[in-house]
Amino acid sequence: MYATAYLNNQQRMNNMKNVVNPSSTKELLKQFNFRMTKSLGQNFLIDQSILDKIIEGSELTKDDYVLEIGPGMGSMTQKLCESAGKVVAVEIDKNLLPVLKVTLEEYDNVTIINHDILKLDLKKVFEEHFGDKKVKVIANLPYYITTPIIMKLLEDKLNLQSITIMVQKEVGDRIKAAPGGKEYGALSVAVQYYARPSQVLLVPPHSFIPQPEVDSIVLKLDILTNPAVEVESESLFFRVVKASFGQRRKTLLNALTAGNLGLTKEQLRDVLKSVDVEENRRGETLSLQEFANIANKLYKYF
């Protein structure tokens, strides 16, 4: 009787460790009395085929070191541990730590850091856990802080090889947009300055618990060895980009004039003319190279 009860309990625990299905996910949530925190944007992936495609798209090997952001209940983390050499997972919700202890107890190549990724010293984390090894980031990002996390990863100048992220489709479309479309904007330019984005797959709402109200997309950002364009000043380059998209209905000249760049309208007109950019164009029609040309010409005034 006791042996049967023990075996049944062991079987139940083993089933819970397989978090890539609705029943075991719900069982884990019940077992740990876990409540989703809406403010953290928690949606747990429960589709095995999606996980497999993410792993395939990120091109992991046992030689790879991985930083995972937001492991949740560990469904993706399990696959990462099986596919990569070393995994460091950053989870903000301390209430998920007991869950992760159960779902990841069989893996000895994973470290969990309970911290807010936006407040974490990633350079120090990389130095302590990855040394001089290039790192692949894989993350199912909360929709409400997608952009700050992406930009932190890129702007911190970390030793990255690639970033494979699941984001809201609308944001993903903006990240990978080309000049001329309505999705193309400051985020497109900022990401494409540092990386080359490509689409891995689309993810429908029913792949999660709870289901989000929008479709998701997985993108792979291959980090460029050098930025996509050469600029005299990165800060000035991004000021120009921000000003150009600050008031999208304005012509480029008027947008730049309103952008507090420190030059008069006539000076800005001369700058645009000198780099062969028509002043009545809109910011969303400019390529990264054209933004760089404008910024580099402006740099001579400072």
C-alpha positions as CSV (number, residue, x, y, z in Angstrom):
1,M,0.0,0.0,0.0
2,Y,2.7,2.5,1.0
3,A,4.9,1.4,-1.9
4,T,2.0,1.9,-4.3
5,A,1.4,5.4,-2.9
6,Y,5.1,6.2,-3.1
7,L,5.3,5.1,-6.7
8,N,2.1,7.0,-7.6
9,N,3.5,10.1,-6.0
10,Q,6.8,9.6,-7.9
11,Q,4.9,9.2,-11.1
12,R,2.9,12.3,-10.5
13,M,6.1,14.3,-9.8
14,N,7.7,12.9,-12.9
15,N,4.7,13.9,-14.9
16,M,4.9,17.4,-13.5
17,K,8.5,17.8,-14.6
18,N,7.2,17.5,-18.2
19,V,5.9,21.1,-18.3
20,V,5.3,21.2,-22.0
21,N,1.6,20.2,-21.9
22,P,-1.5,21.8,-20.4
23,S,-2.2,19.1,-17.8
24,S,1.2,19.0,-16.2
25,T,1.4,22.8,-16.3
26,K,-1.9,23.1,-14.5
27,E,-0.8,20.4,-12.0
28,L,2.3,22.4,-11.2
29,L,0.4,25.6,-10.8
30,K,-2.0,23.8,-8.4
31,Q,0.8,22.0,-6.5
32,F,2.7,25.2,-5.7
33,N,-0.5,27.3,-5.4
34,F,1.0,29.6,-8.0
35,R,-0.9,32.6,-9.2
36,M,-0.1,34.4,-12.5
37,T,1.2,37.9,-12.0
38,K,-0.4,40.1,-14.7
39,S,2.1,42.9,-14.1
40,L,4.9,40.5,-15.1
41,G,3.2,39.5,-18.3
42,Q,3.4,35.8,-17.5
43,N,2.3,33.4,-20.3
44,F,3.7,29.9,-20.2
45,L,4.5,28.0,-23.4
46,I,2.8,24.6,-23.6
47,D,3.4,23.6,-27.2
48,Q,6.2,21.0,-27.7
49,S,6.4,21.7,-31.5
50,I,7.0,25.4,-30.9
51,L,9.7,24.7,-28.4
52,D,11.4,22.4,-30.8
53,K,11.3,24.9,-33.6
54,I,12.8,27.6,-31.4
55,I,15.7,25.4,-30.4
56,E,16.2,24.5,-34.1
57,G,16.0,28.1,-35.1
58,S,18.6,29.2,-32.5
59,E,21.0,26.6,-33.9
60,L,22.2,25.4,-30.5
61,T,25.0,22.9,-30.0
62,K,26.5,21.4,-26.9
63,D,29.4,23.9,-27.3
64,D,27.0,26.8,-26.8
65,Y,26.5,28.9,-23.7
66,V,23.0,30.4,-23.3
67,L,21.4,33.2,-21.3
68,E,17.7,32.6,-20.9
69,I,15.5,35.5,-19.9
70,G,12.2,34.5,-18.1
71,P,12.4,30.7,-17.7
72,G,8.9,30.7,-16.2
73,M,8.2,27.1,-15.2
74,G,11.2,25.7,-17.1
75,S,9.7,24.3,-20.3
76,M,12.2,26.1,-22.5
77,T,15.0,25.7,-20.0
78,Q,14.7,22.0,-20.0
79,K,15.2,22.0,-23.8
80,L,18.1,24.4,-23.5
81,C,19.8,22.3,-20.9
82,E,19.5,19.2,-23.2
83,S,20.8,21.2,-26.3
84,A,23.4,23.5,-25.0
85,G,26.5,23.2,-22.8
86,K,25.7,25.7,-20.2
87,V,22.5,27.7,-19.3
88,V,22.1,30.8,-17.1
89,A,18.4,31.7,-16.6
90,V,17.3,35.0,-15.2
91,E,13.8,34.9,-13.5
92,I,12.3,38.0,-11.7
93,D,9.5,36.1,-9.9
94,K,10.8,34.5,-6.7
95,N,7.6,32.5,-6.5
96,L,8.7,30.5,-9.5
97,L,12.0,29.3,-7.9
98,P,10.4,26.3,-6.1
99,V,8.8,25.3,-9.4
100,L,12.1,25.5,-11.3
101,K,13.8,23.5,-8.5
102,V,11.4,20.6,-9.4
103,T,11.4,20.9,-13.2
104,L,15.2,21.4,-13.5
105,E,16.5,19.1,-10.7
106,E,17.8,16.6,-13.2
107,Y,20.0,19.1,-15.0
108,D,23.5,20.1,-13.7
109,N,24.3,22.6,-16.4
110,V,21.9,25.3,-15.4
111,T,22.1,28.3,-13.0
112,I,19.0,30.3,-11.9
113,I,19.4,34.0,-11.1
114,N,16.5,35.6,-9.3
115,H,16.7,39.2,-10.5
116,D,15.2,41.9,-12.7
117,I,17.0,41.6,-16.0
118,L,16.8,45.4,-16.5
119,K,18.6,46.0,-13.2
120,L,21.1,43.2,-13.6
121,D,24.8,43.9,-14.3
122,L,25.0,41.7,-17.4
123,K,28.7,42.4,-18.0
124,K,29.4,41.0,-14.5
125,V,27.1,38.0,-15.1
126,F,28.8,37.2,-18.4
127,E,32.3,37.5,-16.9
128,E,31.4,35.2,-13.9
129,H,29.4,32.5,-15.8
130,F,30.6,32.6,-19.5
131,G,34.1,34.0,-19.4
132,D,35.2,35.0,-22.9
133,K,32.8,32.6,-24.6
134,K,30.3,34.1,-27.0
135,V,26.7,33.7,-25.7
136,K,23.3,33.0,-27.3
137,V,20.3,34.7,-25.7
138,I,17.0,32.9,-25.8
139,A,13.9,34.5,-24.3
140,N,10.1,34.6,-24.2
141,L,9.9,38.3,-23.4
142,P,7.0,39.9,-21.5
143,Y,5.3,42.2,-24.0
144,Y,5.2,45.2,-21.8
145,I,9.0,45.5,-21.5
146,T,10.2,43.9,-24.8
147,T,11.9,47.0,-26.2
148,P,13.9,47.9,-23.0
149,I,15.2,44.4,-22.7
150,I,16.3,44.1,-26.3
151,M,18.0,47.5,-26.3
152,K,19.8,46.7,-23.0
153,L,21.1,43.5,-24.5
154,L,22.3,45.4,-27.6
155,E,23.6,48.6,-26.0
156,D,25.5,46.9,-23.2
157,K,28.0,45.7,-25.8
158,L,27.9,42.1,-24.5
159,N,29.8,39.2,-26.0
160,L,26.8,38.0,-27.9
161,Q,26.5,35.7,-30.9
162,S,22.7,35.8,-31.4
163,I,19.4,36.7,-29.7
164,T,16.4,34.5,-30.3
165,I,13.3,36.1,-28.9
166,M,9.6,35.5,-28.8
167,V,7.7,38.8,-28.8
168,Q,4.3,40.2,-29.7
169,K,3.9,40.0,-33.5
170,E,3.3,43.7,-33.9
171,V,6.7,44.4,-32.2
172,G,8.4,41.7,-34.2
173,D,7.1,43.2,-37.5
174,R,8.6,46.6,-36.4
175,I,12.0,45.1,-35.6
176,K,12.4,43.4,-39.0
177,A,10.7,46.1,-41.1
178,A,12.4,47.6,-44.1
179,P,12.4,51.3,-45.0
180,G,9.2,52.6,-46.6
181,G,6.6,50.6,-44.7
182,K,4.4,51.8,-41.8
183,E,6.1,49.3,-39.4
184,Y,9.5,50.8,-40.0
185,G,10.6,53.1,-37.2
186,A,13.2,54.0,-34.6
187,L,13.1,50.4,-33.2
188,S,13.8,49.0,-36.7
189,V,16.8,51.2,-37.1
190,A,18.1,50.6,-33.6
191,V,18.0,46.8,-33.8
192,Q,19.3,46.6,-37.3
193,Y,22.2,48.9,-36.5
194,Y,23.5,46.1,-34.2
195,A,22.0,42.9,-35.6
196,R,20.5,41.2,-38.6
197,P,16.9,40.0,-37.8
198,S,15.2,37.1,-39.4
199,Q,11.8,35.4,-38.7
200,V,11.9,31.9,-37.2
201,L,8.1,31.2,-36.8
202,L,4.7,32.6,-35.8
203,V,3.1,31.4,-32.5
204,P,-0.6,31.4,-32.0
205,P,-2.3,32.3,-28.7
206,H,-3.4,28.7,-27.9
207,S,0.3,27.7,-27.5
208,F,0.3,29.4,-24.0
209,I,-1.3,29.3,-20.6
210,P,-3.0,31.7,-20.2
211,Q,-3.6,32.6,-23.8
212,P,-2.5,36.1,-24.8
213,E,-4.9,38.2,-26.9
214,V,-2.4,38.6,-29.8
215,D,-0.2,36.4,-32.0
216,S,3.5,36.1,-31.2
217,I,6.5,35.8,-33.4
218,V,10.0,34.3,-32.8
219,L,12.9,36.3,-34.3
220,K,16.6,35.5,-34.4
221,L,18.9,38.5,-34.2
222,D,22.3,37.6,-35.5
223,I,24.7,40.1,-33.9
224,L,26.9,41.9,-36.4
225,T,30.7,41.9,-35.8
226,N,30.6,45.7,-36.5
227,P,27.5,48.0,-36.6
228,A,25.7,48.0,-39.9
229,V,26.9,51.5,-40.7
230,E,29.9,53.6,-39.7
231,V,29.1,56.7,-37.6
232,E,31.2,59.4,-36.0
233,S,29.0,59.4,-32.9
234,E,26.5,56.7,-31.9
235,S,24.6,59.0,-29.6
236,L,24.2,61.6,-32.3
237,F,23.2,58.9,-34.8
238,F,20.4,57.8,-32.5
239,R,19.4,61.4,-31.8
240,V,18.9,61.9,-35.5
241,V,16.9,58.7,-35.8
242,K,14.7,59.7,-32.8
243,A,14.1,63.2,-34.2
244,S,13.2,61.8,-37.7
245,F,10.5,59.6,-36.3
246,G,9.4,61.9,-33.5
247,Q,6.7,63.4,-35.6
248,R,6.0,61.0,-38.5
249,R,3.6,63.3,-40.3
250,K,6.2,66.0,-40.7
251,T,8.7,66.2,-43.5
252,L,12.2,65.2,-42.6
253,L,13.5,68.8,-42.5
254,N,10.7,69.9,-40.1
255,A,11.1,66.8,-37.9
256,L,14.8,67.4,-37.6
257,T,14.2,71.1,-36.9
258,A,11.8,70.2,-34.1
259,G,14.2,67.6,-32.7
260,N,16.5,69.9,-30.7
261,L,19.6,69.0,-32.6
262,G,21.1,72.4,-32.0
263,L,21.1,73.6,-35.7
264,T,18.9,76.1,-37.4
265,K,16.4,75.1,-40.1
266,E,18.7,76.6,-42.8
267,Q,21.7,74.7,-41.4
268,L,19.7,71.4,-41.4
269,R,18.5,72.1,-45.0
270,D,22.2,72.5,-46.1
271,V,23.1,69.3,-44.3
272,L,20.4,67.3,-46.1
273,K,21.3,68.8,-49.4
274,S,25.0,67.9,-48.9
275,V,24.2,64.2,-48.4
276,D,21.6,64.1,-51.3
277,V,18.6,63.6,-49.1
278,E,15.5,65.5,-50.1
279,E,14.1,67.6,-47.3
280,N,10.5,66.7,-48.0
281,R,11.0,63.0,-47.5
282,R,9.7,61.3,-44.4
283,G,11.9,59.5,-41.8
284,E,10.4,56.1,-42.6
285,T,11.8,56.2,-46.1
286,L,15.4,56.6,-45.0
287,S,17.9,53.7,-45.0
288,L,20.4,53.2,-42.1
289,Q,23.1,54.5,-44.4
290,E,21.2,57.7,-45.1
291,F,20.6,58.2,-41.3
292,A,24.4,57.7,-40.8
293,N,25.3,60.2,-43.6
294,I,23.1,62.8,-42.0
295,A,24.5,62.2,-38.5
296,N,28.1,62.2,-39.7
297,K,27.6,65.5,-41.5
298,L,25.9,67.0,-38.4
299,Y,28.9,65.8,-36.3
300,K,31.1,68.4,-38.0
301,Y,29.0,71.1,-36.4
302,F,29.9,70.0,-32.9
